[in-house]
Amino acid sequence: MHLIFKKRVITMVGACFMLCLSSFAQSKGDTVVVKTIESKEDSTKIRTISESKVIATSKPAPTLQTAPVQVVDRSAIERMGISELHEALKSFSGVNIKDYGGIGGLKTVSVRSLGAQHTAVSYDGIAISNVQSGQVDISRFSLDNVDQVSLVIGQSDNIFRTARLFASAGALEISTIKPIFVESGINVAAQMKFASFGTYNPSLTYEQRLGEKWSVSVVGDYLTSKGEYPFKLKNGTEETTQTRLNSDVKTLRGEINVYGNFNKGGKLSFKGNYLDSERGLPGSVVLYNINANERLWDRNAFAHTKYEVDLSEKWALKSSLKYSYAWNRYTDINEKYPSGKVDDRYAQQEYYGSVALQYAPYKYLCFTAAEDVFVNTLDATIPECPFPERFNSLTSIAGQFKNERLTVTASVLGTMVSEKVKIGTAAPSRKNLSPAVGISYKLSNDYNIRVRASYKDVYRVPTFNDLYYSRVGNINLKPERATQYNVGITWSGQCPDKGVDYASISVDSYYNKVKDKIVAIPTLFIWKMMNMGQVDIAGVDANISATFGISSGLQLGISGNYSYQYAVDVSDYQSKTYKHQIPYTPLHSGNMNVSMLSKWVNFSYMLSAVGDRYALPQNVPSNRIDGYFEHTVSVNRGFELFGLRLKIQGEVINLTNRMYDVIQYYPMPGRSYRLTLKINY
């Protein structure tokens, strides 16, 4: 459309128009393209304004959800000065992170003491699986190209998703950055990290627009580290300083994304991801035995394609296909083995397909149905490997009513699993229906105070290790069942007259029960997997955040969370562990972050606090792991030079040099430093 205006009028109207479109895009989650041509009338010259693109995506409002949702987006990541995914997760309440120490140490996450197997990890909407152990190592993900990290505890209000994301007690959802082209059709970003213990991490991102409908991005990074750091070893009253050995790591990561936007014809995307890693596993430190000879190689790759389209005003479709391959090699040299060493290799494959359909007959009402079908296989060189193959079918049906005051969400998930093996006997087939329901209600139109309540039933099928691991697995295991209840109150709003740009508060109390918990029980000669456990979990999660506009060039941000988790074993009232806190679950934990943004420099301070825990089920002093406080300070500055956008960031991690363990006998690093240099073109 060609409009004749004077120069000032064009500028004002164009700005307002683009702002309105941006607001609309934020509510719809769409991409808006604005084409404006200025054609006169200055009596001296004619200007043509090139195409401008306003891009915004909808983000979950945590205080409006029927179940607890916690979000850290890209702006918060940069404001808090964090560089690793597990550091971002520390800002979430109700999260337990197991860290086995060292630069290459494994890191797993669980929510509200339910275990890592009950936490799904999705990457751009597609679940990452490990059918062998049921746990996903979150250290495999880089935070450099992440746009948003969110954690949903219970059932998400986003019901238009794959059925697989209905199947877990909690979902850690990682969304990567999509290309945004402003001045040209090419974006380039290069980054270099230098850190303590001989750590170097270069990365490169290249994005290019391919015509009006297509764009592509390529991301790659390489991490190498010696990983040898000092720690203090106590033996009674004697204390010595030792060096953590066998903690080296080399990791190569690469990813390619192709995006196609056909407007009414829908959106098509393709992602290919590859990880190649070799690392030493530091091992436990018992008395003066600090030697470790375990090593782990990982070669993981997956490719998935996703298509989304609005079929009409009422109907929408999403479909996904994925293939993944995970190869692992584990070696250990130790006299305890008859041959003096072990060299095991594992290969997992998954073939996955999903189709989801949404129907919205009225403004406030919508229904969805999703069907996921996938096949998992495992090959291994370990003795007596049965080479299992699992066939999975997940069917979800969900409905939602949502207006300005009331949200009600309900769903049911149908699970069908069958297996076959090449050697031995396969586990029996399984079927189950798992319901979930959530409600959020705004108490007053004058104040954005909401109450919420939710219920979810979770059904976890045993892993291949649980069922088939040599001489330990048990094919007669029952699936674990977890029941979640949550009641909470939330508030969010603005107080500009008091200098508060935005603030939010949420407090949730919960109760979880785990039945038929799968545990390893020692028998006469070997350990055996059995259904013996029952765990009761009760607790409170509290979150608060606020941003203050101190002046035109100064902004202050404060956020914090606190978790109380009472998770006790109630399997047998005659047992010595009856009503004892389950291992590695602190009764109290929390996190606080203070950030200051200014024209000159940005500053961030983070405090993580974890209370005492127990390494074994019996809560006796010899099993207690002391609590700890960890302080991290970050300073960064962005500026322009020769047309390039530059950023430099320095961090001091564990500022007070506190010696502590997350997992008993796996000491964490003391004070360390990290320097990041980034260039955008």
N, C-alpha and C positions, 0 to 999 in steps of 0.2 A: 504494500500500500504506500503510495506516495502522498505526502502531506506537505503543504507549504506553511512554514512558520518562520518566525524570526529566530535568530540564533539562541537567545536566552530562553525563549519559550520551548524550543526543541530540547534543549538540555534539561530543563526542569521536568517537562512532560515525559521525556524518555527515561529519566532516572526513576520517576514515580511508577511508570509503567513496568519497568524491569523489576522494581522492588515488589510490586503487587504480584507479578508472575513468579518471582522467587518464593513469596509466601505461599502462593497456590501450590507450587511444586513441592514445598516442604510438607504440605498437608496431604498431597497425593503420592509423593515419592516418584515423580516423573522428571524427565529431562525436558526443559523448555528452551526452544531456539527462538531468538528474537532477531528479526531482520528489520533494520531501520535505514531508510535512505533520506538524507537531508538534501533538499534541492533548491534552495534559493535562500532566501531572498535578501541577500545582503547587498545587492546592487553591485558588488565587486567580484564575488567568487562563489563557486558552488562546491560543496564538500560532500563526499560520499563516505558514510560511516560503514565500515566493514561489519560482517556478521558477528554478532555477540552471542555467547551461549551462557545461560544461567543454569547451573546444575545444583540440585539439592535432593537429598534422599530423606525419606521419613526415618526418624529414629524413635525407639520406644521411650515413652515418658514413664520413668520408673514409678512415680507416685500414682499413676492412673491404672496400674495393672491389677488384675485379680490375684496374681501370685507375685512373690518378690522378684524383681528384676533390677540388676545393677549394671551400670554402663560406664565404660571409659572410652571416650572417642578420641580422635586424633588431637584435637585441641587440648584435651586434658592430659594426654600422653606427653605432649610437648611442654605444657605448663608445669607438670610434675617432674619433668626431666628424667623419665624412666626409659630404659633401653632394652629391657628383657621382658618377655611375656610373664614370667613368674613374678616379676616385680609389680606389674600391673595388677595381678590377681591378689596381691597383698592388700590392695585398697578395697577388697570386697569382704563383707562380713559372712560368716558361716562357712569359710573356705579353709580346708586343711591341705597344705602342700607338703608332700614328702620329698625331701631333697637329700640325695645320698652323698653330697659333698663333691668338691672338685669341679673344675671347669666342665668336664664331660659327664658329671654325675647325672643319673636319671632323675627326672622330676615328674611326679604324678599329682593329680589334684582330685579331691573329693569334696562333696558338699554335705554339711551337717552330719558328719560322722558316718555316712552311709557306705563309704568305700569308693575307690576309684572306678570300680567296675560299674557303679551306678551313675557315673557322670559321662554323658556323651560329649564329644568334642566335634564341632562342625566347622568346616572351612568353606566359606562362601556358600553356606546352605547345604553342603554335602557332608554327611557324617564320616569321620575318620575311624576306621575299625581296627581292632586287633583281637581276632577271635581266639588266638592262642592263649593270651593272658588276660584279656578283657581290659587292659590298662593302656592308655595312650601317653607316651613320653612327650610332654609339652615343650621340652627343650629343643625339639626338632623344628619349631616354628620361630621365624624371625619376626621381630616387631617393627622392622624398618618399613615394610610396605603394608602395615595394618592400619585400616581406617577406624575400626571400632572393635572393641571387645565387650561382650555382654554375657552375663550369667543369669540364667533363669532357673529358679528353684521351684519345682512343681511343673504345672502345665502352662505354657506361654499363651497369651491372648492372641498371638499370631497363629491362627489355626490353618492358614493357607500355606502348608509346608509338607515336607515328606513325612510319611508315616513313621519312619525310623526315629524322628525327633520327638515323637509322642511316647517313646518306649523307655525313657530314662527318668530317674528322679531329679536330675539337674542337667542342664545343657550349657556348656561353654561354647559360645558362638563367636567365631573370628571372621571379620569381614575385611577384605583387602581394599586398597585404594583403587578407585576407577580413574582412568585418564580424564583430565580436564584440560582442554586446549583454549587458550585465551588469545595470545598474540600470534602464534604460529601453529603449525600442525605437528610440531615435534617438541617433546619435553625430554630433557636429560638430567639425571641427578646422579652424582657420584659421592660416595661417603667412605670415610676411613676412620676406624676405631683403633685406638691404642689403649691397652689396659695392662694392669699388673700381671706378673707371673708369665711374661713372655707372650702376651695375647695380642694378635693382630687380626683385624676383621674388615677387609675392604668389600664394598658392594657397589653395584651399578644398576641403574634403572633407565630404560629407554622406552619412550612412548611415542607412537606416531599415528596420525589420523590418515586413514586410507579412503579418501573420498568422503561423501556425505553420510554413508551408512556404516562404515567399518572403521575400527581402530584396533591397534595391537599394542601390547606392553610386554617387555621382557625384563625380568628381574633376576639378578644373580649375586651371590655373595660367597665368600670363602673365609673360614675361620680356622686359625691355627693357634695353638697355645701349648706351652710346656706344662703349665698347670701345677708346677711345684711351688707350694706355699708353706710357710712355717706355721706350726701349731704347738700348743703346750699340752704335754702329756703328764697326767697325774697318776702317781702310784702311792697311795697312802698320803703321807706328808711330803713326799718327794715330788718335785715338779721339774721336768726337763723340756727343752725346746727341740722339736723334731721337724722334719720336712715331709710334707705329703708327697708320696711317690706314686708313679703309674697313673697320673692324672692328666696326661697329655691328650689332646684331641685335634683332629683335622676333619673339617666338615665342608663339603661343597654343596650348595643349594642353588637350584635353578628353577625358574617358572616362566611360562609363556601364557599369555591371555589374549584371546581374540574376541572382540565384541562387535555384534551386529545389531543395529537398531533400524527396524523397518516400519516404524511408526505404527499404523494400524495392523501391519503384518506381524507385529510382535518383536521380541528381542531374543537373539541367539548368542550364546557365549560358549567358548571352549577354553579349558584350562589344562595345561600339562605341567606336572610338578615332579622334580627329581631330587633325591637326597642321597649323598654318598658320604659315609662317615666311618672313621676309625678312631677309637678312643680306648684309653686304658681305664679300667674300673678300679678306683683306688682301694676298695676293700675296707674291711673293718680294722680298727686299731685296738687290739687287746693287749694290755700290759705293754711290753716293748716290741711286740710283733707288728712292725709297720710295713713289712714287705707285702707286695701285691703283684700277682702275675696274670690276673685276669684281663682279657682284652675282648672287645666287641666291635664287630664290623656290621654296618647297616647299609643296605642299598634298597631304598624305597622309591617307588614311582607310581603315580596314578594319573589317569586322564579322565576328565569328565566333561560332558557337554550338557547344556541346559537351554531349554526353550520356554519362553513365556509369551502368552498372547491373551488379549481381551477378545473373546469370541463375540460378545455383544455387550450391551450396558449391564446385563445381569450375569453373564457367564464369563469365566476366565479359566485358563488352563496353564498348568506347569508340568513339564516333563524333564527327566534327567536320566542320563546313562553314565556309568562309571566302571572303569576297570582299574584295579590296583594290584600291585605286586610288591611284596616285602620279603627281602632276603636278609638273614642274619647269620653271622658266624660267631660263636663263643668259644674261646680257648682259655685254658687254665693249666699252669704247670704246678703240680703239687704232689708231694710224696704220698698223700692219702689215696691217690688213684693207683690201681694195680699196674698200669702202664706208665705211671709217672706224669701223665697229662690227660686232658680231655679236649676234644676238638669236635664240637657239635655244630651242625648247620640246619637251618630251618628256612622254609619257603612257604609263604602264604599267598594265596590268590583270592580275589573277590570279583565277581561279576554282578553288577547291580543295576537295576532299573526301577524308576519311580514315575508315577503319573498322579497328579492331583487336580481336582476339579472344584471350582468355587461357584456357588449360585447365590446371588443377592437379590431376592424378590422385592424387598422393600428397603428403604433408606437405613433403617436401624437393625436389619436382620440379614444374616448370611449363614450359609451352610457349606461345608467342605467334605470331600471324600478323597482319600488317597490310598493308593495301593503300591507297596514296595515288594519287589521280589529280588532275592539275591542268593548267590551260592558262594560258600567259603570252602577252601581246601587247605590242607596243611601237609607238607612233606618234611621229613626230618631224617637225619642220620643216626639219631639215638636208637639204642637197642629196643626192639619190640614196638617200634612205631607202627600204629595201625593204619596210617594214612587216611585220616577221617575226611569226610565230605559232608557238609551241612547245607540243607535246603531251607530257606527262610521265606515266609510270607507274612507281611504285616499289613493290616487293613485298618485304617482309621476313618471314623465318621465323627464330625464335630459340628456344633452350631453355636452361634453367638448373637446375643441381643446387646446393642450398645447405643446409648444416647448420651447427652451431656451429663447426666446424673447417675445412671445405672449401667453397669456392664455385667452380663451373665454369660459365662462360657461353659460348655459341657462337651465331653468327648468320650468315645469308647474305642479301645484299640484291641483288635483281634490278632493273636499270635499263633502261628502254626510252624512247627519246626520238626524236621525229620532228618535222620543221619544214616550214613552207611560207611563201612570201613572195609579195607582190603584184607586186613588181618584181625582175627578175633571177633568180638561181638559188639555191635553198635548200641549206643544208648537208645532208649525208646523214644517214639515220637511224642510231641507235646503240643497241647492246645490250651489257650487261655483267653479270657476277656478281661481287660483292665479299664475301668471307668475313671473319669476325672471330672471335677466340677469346680468352678470358681466364681465369686461374686465380688463386685466392688461398688460401693454406694457413696455418693457425695452427700454429706450431712446437711449442707447449707449452700444456697446459691451465693451468699455473701462471702463465704470463706471456703477455700479449696481443701477442706478437710474430708478425707475419705476413710471409710472402714472397708476391710476386705477379709475374705475367708476363702479357703480352698482345701480341696481334698484330692488326693491322687493315689491310685493303686499301681504299683510297679512290679513287673515280673521279669527276673533276670535268669536267663538260661545259663547253666554252667559252661565254663570255657573249655576249650580242648585240653588244656593242662589239667583242669579239675577232673575231667572224665577219663583221659587216656594216658597221662604222663606215666612213664615206665614204672611199674610196681607201686605207684602211689595213687593213680587215678581210680575213680570209682564210677562205673557207667550207670549205677543205680541212684546217683545223686538226684535229689529233687531241686527244682529251681528255687532260688531265693525269692521271697516275697517281701516287699517293703510297702508300708502304708504311711502316707504323709498327711498331716493336718497342719494348717497354718491360719492364724488370725492376726490381723495387723491394723495399724492406723497410719495414715500418711498425710502430709501437708506440703504444698509447694506454692510459691508466690513471690511477689516483689514488694519491696518497701522503699521506693525511690526517695521518699522524704527523709528516710533514715540512712540513706547511702547504700542500701542493700539492692544490688542489681537483680539478684536471684537467690533463692534459698529453698531447700527442701529437707524434710525430716521424715523418716519412716522408722517404725518400731513394730517388729513381728515376733510373736511367740509361736512355738511349733512343738509338735509331738510326732515322732516317727517310731514305728515298730518294724523290726526286721525278723521274719520267721524263717525257719529252715536255713539259717545262715550256714554257709559252706566254710568249714574250718579244717585245718590239718591236725589230725590227732595221732600222737605217737603210739605205735603198737609194739609188739615184742621185739621185732627186728627193724621195721621200717615205718615211715609215716603213712597215714591213709587219709584221703579226703572223705569227710562225712558231713551229714546234716545234723548238727548237734546244737547249733547256736541260736539263741534268741536275744536280741538287743533292744532295750528301750532307750529312746533318745528324746530328751526334752531340752528346750533352750530358748534363748532370746537373741535376736539380731537387731541392732540399732545403727542407723546411718544418718549422718547430717552433713550438709554441704552448703556453702554460701560464698558469694562473690560480692565484693564491695568496691565501688568506684570512689577511690580516695580523692582523685583529681583527674583532670583530662588526660594526663599521661601516666597515671599510676593506678593499678588495680590489684586488689588483695583477694586471694582465694583461700578458703579454709574447708577442709573436709576431714571426716573421721568416722570410724565404725567401731563397734564393740560386739563381741559374741560371747555368750554364755552357753556352753554345751555340756549337758549332763547326760553322758552316754554310758550306760552300765549293762553288764552281762547278767541276764536273768534266766540263763539256760537251766540251771539246776540250783535250787535253794540250799542244797547240802554241799555245794562246791565251795572251795576256798576263794573262788573268784566271784561269788554271787554278789551282785550289786557293786562290783568294782568297776571303775572307769576303764573303758576299753583302751587298748594300746594306742599311743601317739595322738590322743585326743585331749587337748588342754581344756580345763574347766573355763579359763578366761583367756581371751586374746583380743587384740585390737590393733588399729592403725590410725595414724594421724598425718595429714599433709598440710603444710602451709606454703603457699606460693605467692610471689610478688612479681608482677609484670610492670615494667617501666620502659621509657624510651631508650634508656641506656643499657640496662642489663636485666635479665630475668633470674630470679632466685627461687629455689625450692628446697624445703626441708621435709624429710619423711621419717617418721618413727614407727617401727613395727614392734609390737609387744606380744610375747607368747608365754603363757604360764607353765607351771610344772606339768610334766606328762609322765607316763609310765611305758617302758619298753616292752613289758610282758603283761599278761592279763592280771597277775596278782599284784595288788597295789601295796608293795612293801618298799622300805627305803632303798634297798639294793637295786630295785628296778626303776627308781625315779630318775627322770632326766630334768635337770634344772631349767627353769624358765630363763628368758633372756629379753633384752631390749637391743634393737639394731637401729642405728641412726645413719641416714644417708643425706648428703648435701649435694645439690646440683646448681651450677651457674651456667647460663648460656646467653649468647648475644647473636642477633642476626643483623646483617647489613648488606649493602649493595656495593659492588666494585666492578667497574668496567662492564656494566650491564649484566653481571652475574649476581645471583642471590646467594650469599654465604651465611653459614651458621657455624659457630664454634661452641662446644659444650664441654665442661669439665665436671667430674663427679668424684666424690669421696664416699665410698661404700663402707659401712661398718666403721663409722668415724671414731668410735671409742676403742676400737681394736678388741672387741669382746670375743672371747673364745666360747663357742657353744656348739652343740650338736642338734640337728633336726632329727636324724636317726641315730640311735645310740651307737657309739664307737665309729661314727663317720664324721670327723671334725670338719666344720665349715671354715672358710678362709677368714682371716682377721681383716685388718684395714687394707683396702685396695683402692686403686685409682683407675679412672677411665677418662679418656679424651676423645671427643668425636669432632671430626671436621666434615662438613657437608657443603656441596656446591650444587646449585640448581641453575639450569639454563633453559 
